[in-house]
Amino acid sequence: MTMIGQRKGRASAWATLGVMAGALTLGALFNAHSLAASASALSPGPARALAVTFSEGAVTVSSAIGLDRPRAILERYLRTEGHGNGDARPRPIFVPSPNRPATLLVAGDSLVDPFGPQMARVASATGVIAAGWEVQYSSGLTRPQLFDWAAHFEGVLGELPTDIVVFMVGANDSQPIETSEGWASTGTPEWLAEYGMRVEEMMTLLESRVATVYWVGQPIARSADHSARMEALNHVYREAAGRHDRVRYVDSWAVFADSGGEYADFLPGRGGRVILMRQPDGIHLTPEGGDHLARVVLDAMRLDWSIGP
Amino acid sequence: MLFPTPTFAVFFVVVFIAFWTTRSRARAWKVVLLAAGWVFYAWWDWRFVFLLVGSILFNHSIARVVARSRWWLVAGVVANLAVLGFFKYYNFFVTSLVSALQTLGWQPPTPALQVLVPIGISFFTFEAISYLVETRRGTVARIPLLDFAAYLSFFPKLISGPITRPSEFIPQMEDPTPKGPVEPSIALWLIARGLFKKMVVTTYLADAVTAGVFAFPGQYTGVEVLVGVYAFTAQVYLDFSAYTDMAIGLAMLLGFRLPENFDRPYTRLTVTTFWAHWHMSLTRWIRDFVFTPLATQSRGNTVGTMGVLFGVMVLVGVWHGAGWTFVLFGAVHGVALALERLIRVRRRSAGHPPMPTHPMARVVRWALTFNIVALGWVFFRADSVGTAFEILGRLTARGGLERVSPWVLVVVLATLAAQFLPEALTTWSRARFVSLRPVFQALALGVVLLLVDTLGPVGVPPFIYFRF
C-alpha cells in the first residue's frame, strides 16, 4: 500500500482525507463520553440536536466495541479526582493566625480570571489566610454537562479542608436550562425556578463543607442586555443567600457602577485614583478591577473572621 | 474558532473537501480559501471581518501606485501603522495619560471609549506592509484582488502567523502544476505534535506553577519562583510553537508551505542568535523592514548601531503588547543585543573571534543567554511592572520546593533537553510516522486525540500569542 505522500495531486488529498477521517473517527470513539457531555452542554437548537445525535451514536458504538475502555483506564490511573473523605460537616469559624491560617478557595468562571489571583494575593497579604483559586472557563450552573461544579466541590472540598469559599458564576448561565419537564427559556418562571433550585443546592453543599461562603454577584456590564440578564441572576443569588446562615452575598454590581449607577470602564479605586476596571469586552475585569473587587470581598470577610486591617 | 476544538475539526474537513474539489479550477479554489478565511475570522467576532476587508481593499489599491512614487509607499505604511496603533495602543495611551495626570494631581474626565483589539491585527497588518514594500522593490508583481485577499485571509496563519511574505506565498498560489497536500504525513504529524504540546504540556505548566508564581510570588520560596520563571520560559515556547506547528501543518494539507518560526531557540549562545531562531518570521520582518533601513543611516557607527538595536527591540516589545511590561521586555533584549554588538566589534578590533569559543566559555554564554531570555519573559508575563520586580526580588527568598511539584522540573528540563537532541532523532521519529501505513497513521493520531482529551483541560485555554 502506498504511503499517502507518495500519491500525486488530488489522489494524495483524498488519501490524506481518509487518514484524517480515520483519526477523527477513532478520536471520537475513544472520547465518546466526553463528546457527549460537551454536546449536551450546547444550547438547544439544530447544532445541539446534531451534536447530541452524533455523540450518542459514538457512545453506542464505542461501548459496543470497547473503544471507551482506554480512556477509562487512563482516567483511573493518570487523573484522580478527589473523592472526599465522607466527613460532610460545616467547619467552624475561628480567629486565624499566622500559625493557623484560614484556608480560602476562590472558584468560578472566566470572571475569576484575574479576580481569583487578585483575591488570593490580597487575602494572603493579611498573613492569616492561605489562598488558592480555580478558573473553569465557560462554566456555570446551567450546563453541568460541561463542568459540574457540585461534583467538583464534593471532591475538592472533601480532599482539601477549606474554611472559606469565594464563588463567582453566572456570566455563562443566561441560556436555556434543562428541567425535569424539558427545556426552559431564559428568564421564564420555569427557568428561574430551576436555576434557583440549583443555586440553593450549591449553597447547601458549600455551607455543609466550609465555614463561610462568599457568593459574588455579577457586576454591571457595558451591554444593557447582558446587564439585565445578570441583574436577574443576582436577584436569585441574593434571595437564596438570605436563606443560608453561612452564605454571604457580595454585591459587585454597585462596585463597578459609577456615581449615577451606570456602567463605566474607568472608576475611582482605593484612594480615589481612577483606574481602568474592565476589559474591552465590557464584561471581564482587568487585574486592577480584580484587585478592587477582591478588597471588597476581603472587607466582608474581616467582620466574620476578625481579621484586622 | 480555536484550532484544538471539534468545531474547527469539522470546519477544516469541510474546507479541505471544498478546496481540493475545486483546486483544478483557476478562481474557484481561491474563492473557497477566501470564504474559509472570512468565516474563520468572523467566528471570533463578525465585526473584525470589516477591518480585514478594509485592509485588503486599501492595501491592494495603494499597491497600484507605490511603484510610481516612494511617498505612496510611505502613506500606505503610515496608514497601516496608524490603524494598528489605534486598535492596539489606544487603551494603553489613555490609561497611561489618565494615570500620569492623576500623579500630577489632576482628575481628568474619564474616557468614554474603550477599543476592542481585533485578534490577529498585528500579523495581517505586517503582511500587508510587506506586500506594499515588496511591490515597490519589485520582488513581487501586483496580483489580482482575489489573490491578494486570499493571501491575507489565509486562515492557518491569520491569527498568529507565521508572518508570511508575499514573495513566499504568492508564487505558490500561481504555480500551475498539479498539486496535492505538501508532505501530508508530516503535516499530520506536526498537527498532532502541536495539539499535544498545547493541550497537555503547556496547560500542565500553567496550572502547576506559572499561574501561581506570577499572580502572587510572595507565597513562594526563591527556588519555587525560579522554577516558575523557567517553567514560563518553557511554556511560552511550547504554546507558541504548538500554534505554529498546527498552522504549518494545516497549510501543508492545503498545499502551501509557510515559513518556519522556531529553530531550537533555547540552545543559542547569544541573544542575537536567539532572536534569529525565535519567532523567525517576525525577526526577519523587523530586520528587513525596520532594522536594516535604520542601521544603514548609522553608516557603520557602532554607537549608532547599538542605539538602533535598542530602539528596534523596544519596538518589538511594544509590538507584543500595549503595556510598560512589554516596553521593559523589549528593553532587556535591546540592552543585550547592543552589548553583544559592542563586544563583537571590540573583539574583532583586537583580532579575536567575535565571541569566545572555548567549551567552558560556550557553556557560560549559553547560561547567560538563557537567563537573559528568562528575565525578559518575567516582564512579558507579569501583569504589572511592580509584580515583575516583586518576582525578581522574591528570587532571594529562602526555602525549597514546598508548593511546587518536582514533576514541573522534569517537564521543564525535558522541554529544554528536547531542543538539544540531535536533529536526526526528530527526523527519525517523524520518518517512522511517515512510513506507517495510512490505517496505522490514523490509529496513532486517534491515540493522540485520546491523550489530548483525557489529559487536557475542560475547554481550551487561549494561546498566549493571540493577544498580539
Interface residues (C-beta under 8 A of the other chain):
Chain A: M1 M3 I4 G5 R7 K8 G9 R10 A11 S12 A13 W14 A15 T16 L17 G18 V19 M20 A21 G22 A23 L24 T25 L26 G27 L29 F30 N31 S34 L35 S38 P70 R71 L74 E75 L78 R79 P114 P117 Q118 A120 R121 S124 A125 G132 W133 Q136 Y137 S138 S139 L146 F147 A264 D265 F266 L267 R273 V274 L276 R278 P280 D281 G282 P287
Chain B: P6 A9 V13 F16 I17 W20 R23 S24 N91 T95 V98 S99 Q102 Q107 P108 T110 P111 Q114 V115 L116 V117 P178 K179 G180 P181 E183 P184 S185 I186 A187 L188 A211 G212 A215 F216 G218 Q219 L253 D383 S384 V434 S435 L436 R437 P438 V439 Q441 A442 L443 L445 G446 V447 V448 L449 L450 L451 D453 T454 L455 V458 G459 P461
